[in-house]
Amino acid sequence: MPIHQPTQRSATAPGEPLAVKQAEAALVEHYPRLVRLAYVVLPPSLGRHRRVLAAHGAVQRALPVTRTAPARMAQVPAQSRRSPEAGQAEAPANAPYASMRLRVLRTALAYERRPRWWPGRLPAPAALRPALPVVWGLRLFPRAGGVDELALDRALSEVPGAVRAAFALQLLDGLPETAVRGLLAEAGVEDPAGAVRRAARLGRPDPGAARILLRSGEFDPCTVQTRPSDLLRRRHRVRAAALAAALCVVAGTLAVAAEKEVRDEAPGAGVTVPALDPAALLRTAAEQWADTSRIDFTAWPVRGDRRGDGELLGRALRAWSEPSGNVQVSTTPGTIGVPPAQPPRLLFAGEVDGAAVVLFHDGGVRVVRYAEPLAGGGGAALDFARTDDADVTTGAAVVVSRTGEKARFLLAPWISETSTRDLLAPDTPGRPLEVGPDGITAPVERPAAGGGCDAWPVLQLRSSERIVENHAFLVTDLGDLAPAHLTYTPKPGRGAPARQPREATGPEALLAWARTACSLRALSGSGVRAVNNWAFAEQRLPEGGASAEWLCTRADTWRGPGRVLVQFLQPAASPTAPAAVVADRNDTALCSRFGQHILAGTHWKAESGRWYVLAAGSRAVNRIEATGQVRGTAGGPTLAVRAPRDASVQLTARLREGGTLAAVR
């Protein structure tokens, strides 16, 4: 039974005074809803801790300042009696709540606005206002969500605050587009209609799923987790303040004595910093991974025959804190190499391939590898890699050693079977890989970094039944500490819903990866988390030819941005003939959950010697048009038109639900 949304009216007519008590009652009753709205609208550049505090501050400052002077209710457009979509919760429809919502919206949007004369590198003036609540000594974070919540958060971070506001008002408060446009105009947004249009694209193709994600703990600043702030920096600040006070009270020689005393007590002069104390390292119990719902690096038990070697662990922590000149440091893109703010988790300490290796996991964000040679005068190595929001597959292995053309991996405790296979031999079954008692694999061939591409070795892992994730998956070494997870999305079925990525272990997936594996060389060392091959279209070639396939290969990085390679797979005599890369785009949402429409084209030569322009789009494309030196149209998701070899052609597509799409290049 549809729930009709009442018209936004109250006993108080628009423009009449609104009692402060009514506003306070609305704020108290709907506080969590208002804080969540503010949190979504606030710029993600503030960081999660500051966004939590700023969201609470924006709602608390929305209350009228005084009880003696009545506040004026904002002019809020009345909502229509349109029924919301199925499963959509309605917002409270009363004037006090509407007034509070508008105040909160204005405050949150102000954080992103800068006057023309304001320096570009400084935060907006609103972000500099003193705000309550104030938290001392703790960092606040909403509960971490899954991969889908993280993808939505990244998509929201790439649009302006007005778009985030339109998105939240429609999905959280259930407002129709007309009401959202009016509310944004009242809040001072310059282009409300444009914000609503862009917000609609964020929720496609499943607004219901996006609504569920937006209501998850990832976007709930009222349910937070706490962590200590930088204890070492805080100690320095406290001591600096104490020293300044002493200098104001004591003069002359007393001030010098006080400064010397503080300096003698500073860290490094006989004082052990907790984060750098081997005895303070976090250690997970051996069987905890089988009794937790969080399957990531925090569930890894400590392993290795030198996990009790305090001297080795101390050298590793000191190198992390202040790497000397003989320590070679490397970081994957988007990873910071700062010292730990709190004791990290110890994953491994042992001897591998002539080196003492230590692996740390720092606060759910980084994996750090320290290695020093057991003999000889070589220097140590310190490697940093991002691993935030890892899961069963992306937290399944870490490189512990690379020697020549081979590498060894430390496997997660939930891996029950391990084998290797060659992506360029799709019909050859995997070969069992020996794993030691500490979870370290035998040496595995590494993919060729350059030159020829005759083989592409990958690990095929199977997770344990003890975590109800009994499935096989592929990971490959792309030069980072954590290998990349490989998946496959099959061709769209007729009349079937959109397909979702699946493990790349089936025959169809292996055949697609056999044609595209060598393109993975372009992703080496770029901090890739996962790579998906999406078969977004199939096309019958002109002149009675066979079918060709269009793939979108999307690489998602740990830091967020993705890279897309569009590849054209024409019929070939060899199942491993490399596909032709027809488009390459960096930092894009294409071919992801939030970029499900794509159009691409290429020039193609038939056996007769004639040249054509071919184009294909994803399942929502129902018309393609070619303009420029060659003109042509086609109804449906594919197009083929005769064209000279070097003809300049512009391709556009029309979508079934409306809107146009330009070809990716």
FENZIVEN-V508128 format. One record per residue. N is the residue number from 1. PSI is psi in whole degrees, 0 to 359 (* if undefined). NEAR is the number of other C-alpha atoms within 8 Angstrom. D_FIRST is the distance of its C-alpha to the first C-alpha in Angstrom with 1 decimal. Layout:
BEGIN
((N & PSI & NEAR & D_FIRST) (N & PSI & NEAR & D_FIRST))
END
This chain:
BEGIN
((1 & 122 & 2 & 0.0) (2 & 144 & 6 & 3.8) (3 & 118 & 6 & 6.5) (4 & 135 & 8 & 9.4) (5 & 118 & 12 & 12.7) (6 & 156 & 8 & 15.3) (7 & 140 & 9 & 18.7) (8 & 86 & 10 & 21.2) (9 & 166 & 10 & 23.5) (10 & 179 & 7 & 25.4) (11 & 338 & 4 & 28.1) (12 & 118 & 9 & 30.5) (13 & 156 & 7 & 30.9) (14 & 135 & 8 & 31.4) (15 & 346 & 8 & 35.0) (16 & 158 & 8 & 35.6) (17 & 143 & 9 & 36.7) (18 & 121 & 12 & 34.2) (19 & 142 & 8 & 35.6) (20 & 325 & 12 & 36.4) (21 & 323 & 7 & 34.9) (22 & 319 & 9 & 31.5) (23 & 318 & 15 & 31.8) (24 & 320 & 9 & 33.0) (25 & 319 & 8 & 30.2) (26 & 320 & 12 & 27.7) (27 & 315 & 13 & 29.7) (28 & 317 & 7 & 29.9) (29 & 321 & 6 & 26.3) (30 & 26 & 9 & 25.1) (31 & 311 & 10 & 28.3) (32 & 321 & 8 & 27.0) (33 & 318 & 7 & 24.5) (34 & 321 & 12 & 27.4) (35 & 321 & 15 & 29.9) (36 & 318 & 13 & 27.8) (37 & 314 & 13 & 27.4) (38 & 320 & 15 & 31.2) (39 & 319 & 14 & 32.0) (40 & 322 & 11 & 30.2) (41 & 326 & 14 & 31.8) (42 & 147 & 15 & 35.3) (43 & 130 & 12 & 37.7) (44 & 341 & 8 & 38.0) (45 & 344 & 5 & 41.8) (46 & 337 & 9 & 41.9) (47 & 155 & 7 & 41.4) (48 & 321 & 10 & 38.9) (49 & 310 & 10 & 40.9) (50 & 328 & 8 & 41.4) (51 & 320 & 13 & 37.8) (52 & 310 & 13 & 36.7) (53 & 319 & 12 & 39.2) (54 & 325 & 12 & 38.6) (55 & 314 & 15 & 34.8) (56 & 320 & 13 & 35.5) (57 & 320 & 11 & 38.3) (58 & 320 & 13 & 36.2) (59 & 318 & 15 & 33.6) (60 & 328 & 8 & 36.4) (61 & 351 & 8 & 38.4) (62 & 340 & 9 & 35.4) (63 & 135 & 11 & 36.2) (64 & 143 & 9 & 38.5) (65 & 320 & 5 & 42.1) (66 & 152 & 7 & 43.4) (67 & 350 & 8 & 42.2) (68 & 329 & 4 & 44.9) (69 & 117 & 5 & 43.8) (70 & 143 & 10 & 40.3) (71 & 155 & 9 & 38.3) (72 & 131 & 8 & 37.0) (73 & 136 & 12 & 33.4) (74 & 149 & 8 & 32.8) (75 & 105 & 7 & 31.6) (76 & 129 & 10 & 28.1) (77 & 137 & 8 & 26.2) (78 & 143 & 8 & 23.2) (79 & 150 & 11 & 19.9) (80 & 172 & 9 & 18.0) (81 & 27 & 8 & 14.6) (82 & 139 & 7 & 13.4) (83 & 133 & 8 & 10.0) (84 & 168 & 13 & 11.2) (85 & 159 & 5 & 11.3) (86 & 134 & 5 & 9.3) (87 & 3 & 5 & 10.8) (88 & 126 & 10 & 12.5) (89 & 137 & 8 & 13.4) (90 & 152 & 10 & 14.1) (91 & 155 & 8 & 17.7) (92 & 131 & 6 & 19.0) (93 & 77 & 11 & 19.3) (94 & 157 & 9 & 22.7) (95 & 318 & 11 & 26.2) (96 & 314 & 11 & 28.0) (97 & 318 & 13 & 25.7) (98 & 321 & 10 & 25.9) (99 & 317 & 12 & 29.7) (100 & 320 & 14 & 30.1) (101 & 318 & 9 & 28.0) (102 & 320 & 12 & 30.3) (103 & 316 & 10 & 33.4) (104 & 318 & 13 & 32.4) (105 & 316 & 13 & 31.7) (106 & 317 & 10 & 35.1) (107 & 315 & 10 & 36.9) (108 & 319 & 13 & 35.4) (109 & 333 & 12 & 36.1) (110 & 338 & 9 & 39.6) (111 & 340 & 13 & 40.6) (112 & 356 & 10 & 40.7) (113 & 135 & 8 & 42.6) (114 & 135 & 10 & 46.4) (115 & 157 & 5 & 48.8) (116 & 329 & 4 & 51.0) (117 & 356 & 5 & 54.0) (118 & 134 & 8 & 52.3) (119 & 136 & 5 & 53.8) (120 & 331 & 6 & 51.4) (121 & 346 & 4 & 51.9) (122 & 150 & 6 & 51.1) (123 & 160 & 9 & 47.6) (124 & 154 & 12 & 46.0) (125 & 325 & 9 & 47.3) (126 & 328 & 8 & 44.0) (127 & 347 & 7 & 44.4) (128 & 354 & 7 & 47.8) (129 & 140 & 6 & 46.7) (130 & 131 & 4 & 47.2) (131 & 149 & 8 & 43.8) (132 & 152 & 9 & 42.6) (133 & 162 & 7 & 42.0) (134 & 131 & 6 & 45.1) (135 & 127 & 6 & 45.5) (136 & 125 & 4 & 49.1) (137 & 0 & 8 & 50.0) (138 & 153 & 9 & 46.5) (139 & 135 & 10 & 44.2) (140 & 136 & 11 & 40.5) (141 & 134 & 11 & 38.1) (142 & 159 & 15 & 34.3) (143 & 136 & 10 & 33.7) (144 & 136 & 7 & 34.5) (145 & 197 & 10 & 31.7) (146 & 199 & 7 & 32.1) (147 & 320 & 7 & 33.2) (148 & 318 & 8 & 29.9) (149 & 320 & 12 & 29.7) (150 & 319 & 9 & 33.4) (151 & 320 & 11 & 32.8) (152 & 318 & 11 & 30.1) (153 & 320 & 8 & 32.5) (154 & 320 & 9 & 35.3) (155 & 320 & 11 & 33.3) (156 & 329 & 8 & 32.4) (157 & 344 & 10 & 36.1) (158 & 3 & 6 & 37.2) (159 & 159 & 8 & 35.3) (160 & 166 & 8 & 36.1) (161 & 326 & 11 & 34.5) (162 & 323 & 12 & 32.7) (163 & 318 & 12 & 30.9) (164 & 321 & 13 & 30.0) (165 & 315 & 13 & 28.7) (166 & 319 & 14 & 26.5) (167 & 313 & 13 & 25.2) (168 & 320 & 13 & 24.4) (169 & 324 & 12 & 22.9) (170 & 318 & 12 & 20.4) (171 & 325 & 13 & 19.5) (172 & 316 & 13 & 20.1) (173 & 354 & 11 & 19.1) (174 & 29 & 12 & 16.5) (175 & 141 & 12 & 18.7) (176 & 166 & 11 & 18.8) (177 & 321 & 8 & 22.3) (178 & 318 & 6 & 23.7) (179 & 323 & 12 & 23.1) (180 & 317 & 14 & 24.6) (181 & 317 & 12 & 27.6) (182 & 320 & 11 & 28.3) (183 & 319 & 11 & 28.1) (184 & 322 & 13 & 30.4) (185 & 318 & 11 & 32.8) (186 & 328 & 10 & 32.9) (187 & 357 & 10 & 33.7) (188 & 14 & 7 & 36.6) (189 & 134 & 9 & 35.5) (190 & 323 & 5 & 37.7) (191 & 77 & 7 & 35.4) (192 & 320 & 13 & 31.8) (193 & 318 & 7 & 30.7) (194 & 322 & 7 & 32.7) (195 & 320 & 11 & 31.1) (196 & 320 & 14 & 27.6) (197 & 315 & 8 & 28.7) (198 & 325 & 9 & 30.3) (199 & 325 & 12 & 27.4) (200 & 326 & 9 & 25.2) (201 & 331 & 7 & 27.8) (202 & 326 & 9 & 27.6) (203 & 355 & 11 & 24.1) (204 & 151 & 8 & 24.7) (205 & 1 & 5 & 24.0) (206 & 86 & 7 & 21.1) (207 & 328 & 9 & 19.6) (208 & 318 & 8 & 17.3) (209 & 320 & 7 & 20.6) (210 & 324 & 11 & 22.4) (211 & 318 & 11 & 19.8) (212 & 318 & 8 & 20.3) (213 & 319 & 10 & 24.1) (214 & 337 & 12 & 24.1) (215 & 6 & 10 & 22.7) (216 & 175 & 10 & 25.3) (217 & 338 & 11 & 28.5) (218 & 330 & 11 & 30.4) (219 & 25 & 11 & 29.1) (220 & 96 & 15 & 29.0) (221 & 3 & 14 & 32.2) (222 & 345 & 8 & 31.5) (223 & 101 & 8 & 32.1) (224 & 161 & 10 & 35.4) (225 & 153 & 8 & 38.4) (226 & 146 & 8 & 41.9) (227 & 152 & 7 & 45.1) (228 & 151 & 9 & 48.6) (229 & 187 & 9 & 49.7) (230 & 100 & 8 & 52.9) (231 & 322 & 10 & 55.2) (232 & 315 & 8 & 58.4) (233 & 322 & 7 & 57.6) (234 & 321 & 10 & 56.6) (235 & 318 & 8 & 59.9) (236 & 319 & 8 & 61.8) (237 & 319 & 8 & 60.1) (238 & 317 & 8 & 60.9) (239 & 324 & 9 & 64.5) (240 & 320 & 8 & 64.8) (241 & 318 & 8 & 63.6) (242 & 321 & 8 & 66.1) (243 & 319 & 11 & 68.9) (244 & 319 & 8 & 68.2) (245 & 321 & 8 & 68.4) (246 & 322 & 10 & 71.6) (247 & 330 & 9 & 73.1) (248 & 333 & 7 & 72.4) (249 & 318 & 6 & 74.2) (250 & 136 & 8 & 76.9) (251 & 169 & 8 & 79.3) (252 & 229 & 6 & 82.0) (253 & 330 & 6 & 82.8) (254 & 323 & 8 & 80.1) (255 & 319 & 11 & 77.4) (256 & 318 & 8 & 78.9) (257 & 319 & 8 & 79.0) (258 & 318 & 10 & 75.4) (259 & 320 & 9 & 74.3) (260 & 320 & 8 & 76.4) (261 & 317 & 8 & 74.9) (262 & 320 & 10 & 71.4) (263 & 324 & 7 & 72.4) (264 & 334 & 7 & 74.0) (265 & 1 & 9 & 70.7) (266 & 156 & 8 & 68.5) (267 & 140 & 8 & 66.7) (268 & 343 & 6 & 69.0) (269 & 65 & 7 & 72.0) (270 & 3 & 6 & 71.6) (271 & 131 & 8 & 67.9) (272 & 121 & 8 & 65.4) (273 & 127 & 8 & 62.1) (274 & 320 & 8 & 59.3) (275 & 341 & 11 & 57.5) (276 & 16 & 13 & 60.8) (277 & 117 & 12 & 61.9) (278 & 328 & 9 & 61.8) (279 & 341 & 5 & 61.4) (280 & 359 & 9 & 58.1) (281 & 141 & 11 & 56.4) (282 & 141 & 8 & 53.1) (283 & 127 & 9 & 53.2) (284 & 141 & 11 & 50.4) (285 & 155 & 7 & 51.1) (286 & 323 & 8 & 51.7) (287 & 13 & 7 & 48.8) (288 & 330 & 10 & 46.1) (289 & 333 & 13 & 44.4) (290 & 355 & 8 & 43.4) (291 & 34 & 6 & 41.7) (292 & 152 & 8 & 39.7) (293 & 357 & 4 & 36.4) (294 & 99 & 8 & 38.1) (295 & 90 & 11 & 40.1) (296 & 200 & 12 & 42.3) (297 & 340 & 9 & 45.8) (298 & 343 & 10 & 45.3) (299 & 358 & 11 & 45.3) (300 & 129 & 12 & 48.6) (301 & 159 & 13 & 51.5) (302 & 135 & 13 & 54.9) (303 & 169 & 10 & 57.3) (304 & 147 & 10 & 60.8) (305 & 358 & 8 & 64.3) (306 & 26 & 9 & 64.9) (307 & 344 & 11 & 61.8) (308 & 9 & 5 & 64.2) (309 & 95 & 7 & 66.6) (310 & 326 & 8 & 66.4) (311 & 315 & 6 & 68.9) (312 & 314 & 8 & 66.9) (313 & 322 & 12 & 63.6) (314 & 318 & 11 & 65.4) (315 & 321 & 8 & 66.8) (316 & 317 & 10 & 63.4) (317 & 321 & 11 & 61.8) (318 & 322 & 10 & 64.7) (319 & 323 & 11 & 64.5) (320 & 319 & 11 & 60.8) (321 & 312 & 10 & 61.7) (322 & 82 & 7 & 64.7) (323 & 129 & 10 & 65.5) (324 & 180 & 6 & 69.2) (325 & 336 & 5 & 70.8) (326 & 13 & 7 & 71.2) (327 & 118 & 11 & 67.4) (328 & 120 & 9 & 65.6) (329 & 134 & 9 & 62.1) (330 & 145 & 7 & 59.3) (331 & 141 & 10 & 55.7) (332 & 155 & 12 & 52.9) (333 & 136 & 7 & 51.3) (334 & 5 & 8 & 49.1) (335 & 135 & 11 & 50.6) (336 & 147 & 6 & 52.6) (337 & 26 & 7 & 55.8) (338 & 158 & 6 & 56.0) (339 & 160 & 7 & 57.1) (340 & 143 & 10 & 54.6) (341 & 342 & 9 & 53.4) (342 & 165 & 10 & 53.1) (343 & 126 & 13 & 54.5) (344 & 174 & 12 & 53.0) (345 & 132 & 13 & 52.1) (346 & 124 & 13 & 54.9) (347 & 322 & 13 & 53.9) (348 & 145 & 12 & 57.3) (349 & 114 & 16 & 61.0) (350 & 184 & 12 & 63.6) (351 & 127 & 11 & 66.1) (352 & 122 & 9 & 65.0) (353 & 47 & 6 & 67.3) (354 & 17 & 8 & 70.0) (355 & 149 & 10 & 67.9) (356 & 121 & 12 & 66.4) (357 & 136 & 14 & 62.7) (358 & 133 & 14 & 60.2) (359 & 129 & 13 & 56.5) (360 & 155 & 12 & 54.4) (361 & 121 & 15 & 50.6) (362 & 103 & 12 & 50.1) (363 & 25 & 8 & 47.0) (364 & 5 & 10 & 44.5) (365 & 321 & 10 & 45.6) (366 & 150 & 13 & 49.0) (367 & 132 & 13 & 51.2) (368 & 131 & 12 & 54.9) (369 & 126 & 13 & 57.7) (370 & 133 & 12 & 61.3) (371 & 134 & 11 & 64.2) (372 & 141 & 11 & 67.9) (373 & 144 & 12 & 70.7) (374 & 335 & 7 & 72.5) (375 & 157 & 5 & 75.8) (376 & 176 & 5 & 77.3) (377 & 18 & 5 & 77.0) (378 & 156 & 6 & 73.7) (379 & 170 & 9 & 71.1) (380 & 167 & 11 & 67.7) (381 & 143 & 11 & 64.4) (382 & 117 & 14 & 61.2) (383 & 136 & 11 & 58.0) (384 & 140 & 16 & 54.6) (385 & 143 & 14 & 51.2) (386 & 140 & 13 & 47.6) (387 & 27 & 12 & 45.3) (388 & 142 & 8 & 42.4) (389 & 37 & 10 & 39.1) (390 & 160 & 10 & 41.0) (391 & 200 & 10 & 39.3) (392 & 321 & 9 & 40.4) (393 & 314 & 9 & 41.8) (394 & 350 & 13 & 43.0) (395 & 28 & 14 & 44.5) (396 & 342 & 12 & 46.2) (397 & 155 & 11 & 49.7) (398 & 139 & 11 & 52.1) (399 & 126 & 13 & 55.5) (400 & 339 & 13 & 58.3) (401 & 139 & 9 & 61.3) (402 & 121 & 9 & 62.2) (403 & 116 & 7 & 65.7) (404 & 236 & 4 & 66.8) (405 & 17 & 7 & 64.4) (406 & 161 & 10 & 62.6) (407 & 152 & 13 & 60.1) (408 & 147 & 13 & 59.2) (409 & 145 & 11 & 55.7) (410 & 122 & 12 & 54.6) (411 & 152 & 11 & 51.6) (412 & 154 & 10 & 48.7) (413 & 344 & 9 & 49.0) (414 & 4 & 11 & 46.0) (415 & 120 & 12 & 47.7) (416 & 333 & 9 & 48.9) (417 & 142 & 7 & 50.4) (418 & 132 & 13 & 52.1) (419 & 168 & 11 & 53.6) (420 & 152 & 13 & 54.6) (421 & 165 & 13 & 54.2) (422 & 121 & 12 & 55.1) (423 & 334 & 13 & 52.5) (424 & 7 & 12 & 55.1) (425 & 71 & 10 & 55.6) (426 & 336 & 11 & 52.2) (427 & 356 & 5 & 53.6) (428 & 123 & 7 & 55.6) (429 & 162 & 6 & 54.0) (430 & 156 & 9 & 54.0) (431 & 135 & 7 & 57.0) (432 & 142 & 7 & 56.7) (433 & 129 & 9 & 57.5) (434 & 137 & 7 & 59.5) (435 & 129 & 10 & 58.0) (436 & 172 & 8 & 60.2) (437 & 336 & 5 & 59.5) (438 & 7 & 8 & 58.4) (439 & 12 & 10 & 55.8) (440 & 132 & 11 & 58.0) (441 & 162 & 13 & 58.1) (442 & 163 & 9 & 61.2) (443 & 138 & 7 & 62.0) (444 & 136 & 10 & 59.6) (445 & 140 & 8 & 60.6) (446 & 148 & 10 & 59.1) (447 & 148 & 9 & 57.8) (448 & 130 & 10 & 60.5) (449 & 333 & 6 & 60.2) (450 & 179 & 6 & 62.1) (451 & 222 & 5 & 64.3) (452 & 165 & 5 & 63.4) (453 & 79 & 8 & 60.2) (454 & 344 & 5 & 61.3) (455 & 153 & 10 & 58.9) (456 & 91 & 13 & 55.8) (457 & 141 & 13 & 55.6) (458 & 160 & 12 & 52.4) (459 & 133 & 11 & 51.4) (460 & 114 & 13 & 49.1) (461 & 152 & 13 & 47.7) (462 & 131 & 12 & 45.6) (463 & 157 & 14 & 43.8) (464 & 149 & 11 & 44.3) (465 & 343 & 7 & 42.2) (466 & 342 & 7 & 42.4) (467 & 17 & 9 & 39.7) (468 & 40 & 6 & 37.5) (469 & 45 & 8 & 38.1) (470 & 84 & 9 & 40.5) (471 & 156 & 6 & 40.7) (472 & 150 & 10 & 43.4) (473 & 164 & 14 & 43.5) (474 & 141 & 14 & 46.1) (475 & 152 & 13 & 47.6) (476 & 149 & 11 & 50.5) (477 & 113 & 11 & 53.1) (478 & 24 & 13 & 52.8) (479 & 357 & 7 & 55.4) (480 & 175 & 14 & 53.3) (481 & 318 & 11 & 53.2) (482 & 126 & 13 & 49.8) (483 & 159 & 15 & 49.5) (484 & 142 & 13 & 46.6) (485 & 129 & 13 & 43.8) (486 & 131 & 13 & 43.7) (487 & 177 & 15 & 40.5) (488 & 137 & 12 & 39.5) (489 & 116 & 13 & 36.5) (490 & 171 & 11 & 37.0) (491 & 148 & 10 & 36.8) (492 & 137 & 12 & 33.4) (493 & 156 & 6 & 32.6) (494 & 120 & 4 & 31.7) (495 & 358 & 4 & 28.0) (496 & 155 & 6 & 27.5) (497 & 165 & 6 & 25.7) (498 & 138 & 5 & 28.1) (499 & 157 & 8 & 30.5) (500 & 154 & 5 & 31.1) (501 & 144 & 10 & 34.6) (502 & 171 & 7 & 36.2) (503 & 142 & 11 & 39.6) (504 & 50 & 11 & 42.5) (505 & 351 & 9 & 44.2) (506 & 166 & 7 & 43.3) (507 & 316 & 8 & 45.8) (508 & 317 & 7 & 43.8) (509 & 318 & 13 & 43.4) (510 & 323 & 12 & 47.1) (511 & 320 & 11 & 48.3) (512 & 319 & 9 & 46.4) (513 & 333 & 11 & 47.8) (514 & 330 & 15 & 51.3) (515 & 342 & 14 & 51.2) (516 & 358 & 11 & 50.0) (517 & 320 & 10 & 51.4) (518 & 340 & 9 & 54.3) (519 & 346 & 7 & 52.1) (520 & 342 & 9 & 51.3) (521 & 331 & 10 & 54.7) (522 & 348 & 5 & 53.5) (523 & 1 & 10 & 51.2) (524 & 133 & 11 & 53.9) (525 & 17 & 9 & 54.1) (526 & 12 & 9 & 51.1) (527 & 44 & 14 & 49.0) (528 & 133 & 14 & 46.6) (529 & 314 & 13 & 43.9) (530 & 152 & 12 & 42.4) (531 & 130 & 13 & 42.9) (532 & 134 & 13 & 40.5) (533 & 115 & 13 & 41.5) (534 & 114 & 14 & 38.7) (535 & 91 & 13 & 39.6) (536 & 347 & 13 & 37.5) (537 & 153 & 15 & 39.2) (538 & 138 & 11 & 41.7) (539 & 132 & 10 & 44.0) (540 & 124 & 9 & 46.5) (541 & 153 & 10 & 49.8) (542 & 167 & 7 & 51.8) (543 & 37 & 5 & 54.9) (544 & 22 & 6 & 53.5) (545 & 175 & 7 & 53.1) (546 & 188 & 7 & 50.9) (547 & 146 & 10 & 47.6) (548 & 159 & 12 & 47.4) (549 & 144 & 11 & 44.8) (550 & 128 & 14 & 43.5) (551 & 142 & 13 & 42.8) (552 & 111 & 14 & 41.6) (553 & 110 & 13 & 43.2) (554 & 126 & 15 & 41.6) (555 & 118 & 13 & 43.3) (556 & 130 & 12 & 41.4) (557 & 161 & 12 & 43.8) (558 & 331 & 11 & 43.5) (559 & 351 & 9 & 43.7) (560 & 299 & 8 & 40.7) (561 & 154 & 10 & 41.9) (562 & 162 & 12 & 42.0) (563 & 140 & 12 & 44.4) (564 & 132 & 15 & 43.6) (565 & 121 & 12 & 46.1) (566 & 126 & 13 & 45.1) (567 & 138 & 14 & 47.3) (568 & 120 & 12 & 48.2) (569 & 92 & 12 & 49.1) (570 & 161 & 8 & 51.3) (571 & 140 & 7 & 52.8) (572 & 153 & 6 & 55.7) (573 & 330 & 5 & 58.3) (574 & 137 & 5 & 57.7) (575 & 351 & 8 & 54.4) (576 & 11 & 9 & 55.2) (577 & 127 & 9 & 56.2) (578 & 142 & 9 & 54.7) (579 & 161 & 10 & 51.9) (580 & 123 & 7 & 52.5) (581 & 116 & 9 & 50.8) (582 & 349 & 12 & 49.8) (583 & 146 & 11 & 47.9) (584 & 117 & 11 & 48.1) (585 & 131 & 10 & 45.9) (586 & 156 & 8 & 46.0) (587 & 62 & 7 & 43.5) (588 & 156 & 9 & 40.5) (589 & 2 & 11 & 36.8) (590 & 144 & 11 & 37.3) (591 & 24 & 14 & 36.3) (592 & 183 & 8 & 34.3) (593 & 329 & 7 & 30.6) (594 & 19 & 13 & 30.8) (595 & 66 & 9 & 33.1) (596 & 4 & 10 & 31.8) (597 & 135 & 12 & 33.4) (598 & 147 & 12 & 37.2) (599 & 135 & 14 & 39.9) (600 & 159 & 14 & 43.5) (601 & 164 & 11 & 46.7) (602 & 162 & 8 & 50.3) (603 & 141 & 9 & 53.5) (604 & 139 & 8 & 54.5) (605 & 124 & 9 & 57.7) (606 & 169 & 10 & 57.8) (607 & 335 & 5 & 60.6) (608 & 348 & 5 & 62.1) (609 & 351 & 6 & 62.7) (610 & 147 & 8 & 60.2) (611 & 147 & 12 & 57.8) (612 & 157 & 14 & 54.1) (613 & 122 & 13 & 51.3) (614 & 145 & 12 & 48.4) (615 & 150 & 13 & 44.9) (616 & 147 & 14 & 41.6) (617 & 170 & 15 & 38.2) (618 & 180 & 12 & 35.1) (619 & 337 & 10 & 32.4) (620 & 355 & 10 & 30.6) (621 & 127 & 14 & 33.9) (622 & 4 & 12 & 34.2) (623 & 136 & 12 & 37.4) (624 & 137 & 17 & 40.6) (625 & 135 & 11 & 43.4) (626 & 130 & 12 & 46.9) (627 & 171 & 10 & 49.0) (628 & 226 & 8 & 52.4) (629 & 342 & 7 & 55.5) (630 & 139 & 11 & 53.4) (631 & 143 & 9 & 50.6) (632 & 157 & 8 & 48.1) (633 & 157 & 9 & 44.4) (634 & 134 & 10 & 42.3) (635 & 129 & 8 & 38.9) (636 & 186 & 9 & 37.2) (637 & 4 & 15 & 37.7) (638 & 156 & 13 & 41.5) (639 & 143 & 12 & 44.5) (640 & 124 & 10 & 48.3) (641 & 139 & 9 & 50.9) (642 & 139 & 9 & 54.7) (643 & 147 & 9 & 56.0) (644 & 161 & 7 & 59.2) (645 & 319 & 7 & 59.4) (646 & 23 & 4 & 59.2) (647 & 139 & 8 & 57.1) (648 & 119 & 7 & 54.9) (649 & 136 & 9 & 51.4) (650 & 130 & 8 & 48.2) (651 & 133 & 13 & 44.9) (652 & 155 & 12 & 41.5) (653 & 155 & 15 & 38.2) (654 & 138 & 12 & 35.1) (655 & 151 & 12 & 31.6) (656 & 322 & 7 & 29.0) (657 & 6 & 5 & 26.4) (658 & 156 & 6 & 29.2) (659 & 164 & 6 & 32.0) (660 & 165 & 8 & 35.4) (661 & 130 & 11 & 37.2) (662 & 152 & 8 & 40.9) (663 & 140 & 12 & 42.8) (664 & 143 & 9 & 43.6) (665 & * & 7 & 47.3))
END
